[in-house]
Amino acid sequence: MPAAMLYLSSCAPVVYSGCPVYPVAGEQVAAELEKVGYEQAPNFWEWMGRIDKLRQELELCRQNNNFI
């Protein structure tokens, strides 16, 4: 019986309490984005707005979970 309990305990789901890390674009990406106007790529800029919202939410997650 103890062997079975040991085996079953290894099947427990893993709890992930950390927040994912948002990748930083960097200077080269910023330079490229300055060349693209809203008129040229409105869908891209809308998507960038959603990505920025994700970045903000990840920062809140890190702050609330005391991750640095």
C-alpha positions as YAML, in Angstrom:
chain: A
units: angstrom
residues:
- id: 1
  name: MET
  ca: [0.00, 0.00, 0.00]
- id: 2
  name: PRO
  ca: [2.76, 2.60, 0.76]
- id: 3
  name: ALA
  ca: [4.25, 1.99, -2.68]
- id: 4
  name: ALA
  ca: [0.90, 2.74, -4.31]
- id: 5
  name: MET
  ca: [0.54, 5.95, -2.30]
- id: 6
  name: LEU
  ca: [4.02, 7.05, -3.36]
- id: 7
  name: TYR
  ca: [3.14, 6.38, -7.00]
- id: 8
  name: LEU
  ca: [-0.18, 8.24, -6.83]
- id: 9
  name: SER
  ca: [1.36, 11.26, -5.14]
- id: 10
  name: SER
  ca: [3.67, 11.66, -8.13]
- id: 11
  name: CYS
  ca: [0.61, 12.02, -10.38]
- id: 12
  name: ALA
  ca: [-0.62, 15.14, -8.62]
- id: 13
  name: PRO
  ca: [-1.03, 18.15, -10.89]
- id: 14
  name: VAL
  ca: [1.71, 20.74, -10.74]
- id: 15
  name: VAL
  ca: [0.54, 24.09, -9.41]
- id: 16
  name: TYR
  ca: [2.16, 27.02, -11.20]
- id: 17
  name: SER
  ca: [1.94, 30.13, -9.05]
- id: 18
  name: GLY
  ca: [4.40, 32.29, -10.99]
- id: 19
  name: CYS
  ca: [3.70, 34.89, -13.61]
- id: 20
  name: PRO
  ca: [5.11, 34.65, -17.12]
- id: 21
  name: VAL
  ca: [7.80, 37.12, -18.05]
- id: 22
  name: TYR
  ca: [6.96, 39.61, -20.78]
- id: 23
  name: PRO
  ca: [9.71, 39.80, -23.41]
- id: 24
  name: VAL
  ca: [11.20, 43.25, -23.93]
- id: 25
  name: ALA
  ca: [11.30, 44.34, -27.56]
- id: 26
  name: GLY
  ca: [14.42, 46.48, -27.41]
- id: 27
  name: GLU
  ca: [15.78, 49.46, -29.31]
- id: 28
  name: GLN
  ca: [15.88, 47.84, -32.75]
- id: 29
  name: VAL
  ca: [12.19, 46.95, -32.61]
- id: 30
  name: ALA
  ca: [11.33, 50.45, -31.37]
- id: 31
  name: ALA
  ca: [13.24, 51.97, -34.30]
- id: 32
  name: GLU
  ca: [11.29, 49.83, -36.77]
- id: 33
  name: LEU
  ca: [7.95, 50.70, -35.18]
- id: 34
  name: GLU
  ca: [8.66, 54.41, -35.55]
- id: 35
  name: LYS
  ca: [8.76, 53.91, -39.33]
- id: 36
  name: VAL
  ca: [5.30, 52.31, -39.46]
- id: 37
  name: GLY
  ca: [2.44, 54.79, -39.30]
- id: 38
  name: TYR
  ca: [-1.09, 54.01, -38.14]
- id: 39
  name: GLU
  ca: [-2.46, 54.60, -41.64]
- id: 40
  name: GLN
  ca: [-0.12, 51.95, -43.06]
- id: 41
  name: ALA
  ca: [-0.95, 49.23, -40.54]
- id: 42
  name: PRO
  ca: [-4.06, 49.90, -38.39]
- id: 43
  name: ASN
  ca: [-4.54, 46.21, -37.53]
- id: 44
  name: PHE
  ca: [-0.95, 45.96, -36.37]
- id: 45
  name: TRP
  ca: [-1.34, 48.95, -34.04]
- id: 46
  name: GLU
  ca: [-4.59, 47.56, -32.65]
- id: 47
  name: TRP
  ca: [-2.73, 44.32, -31.91]
- id: 48
  name: MET
  ca: [0.10, 46.28, -30.29]
- id: 49
  name: GLY
  ca: [-2.47, 47.87, -27.99]
- id: 50
  name: ARG
  ca: [-3.59, 44.41, -26.87]
- id: 51
  name: ILE
  ca: [0.02, 43.37, -26.31]
- id: 52
  name: ASP
  ca: [0.58, 46.48, -24.19]
- id: 53
  name: LYS
  ca: [-2.50, 45.58, -22.11]
- id: 54
  name: LEU
  ca: [-1.01, 42.10, -21.60]
- id: 55
  name: ARG
  ca: [2.24, 43.70, -20.44]
- id: 56
  name: GLN
  ca: [0.34, 45.79, -17.91]
- id: 57
  name: GLU
  ca: [-1.56, 42.75, -16.63]
- id: 58
  name: LEU
  ca: [1.66, 40.76, -16.26]
- id: 59
  name: GLU
  ca: [3.20, 43.61, -14.27]
- id: 60
  name: LEU
  ca: [0.18, 43.59, -11.94]
- id: 61
  name: CYS
  ca: [0.46, 39.83, -11.61]
- id: 62
  name: ARG
  ca: [4.11, 40.11, -10.66]
- id: 63
  name: GLN
  ca: [3.38, 42.86, -8.13]
- id: 64
  name: ASN
  ca: [0.47, 40.96, -6.58]
- id: 65
  name: ASN
  ca: [2.53, 37.80, -6.26]
- id: 66
  name: ASN
  ca: [5.67, 39.63, -5.10]
- id: 67
  name: PHE
  ca: [7.75, 38.38, -8.02]
- id: 68
  name: ILE
  ca: [10.67, 40.43, -9.28]
...
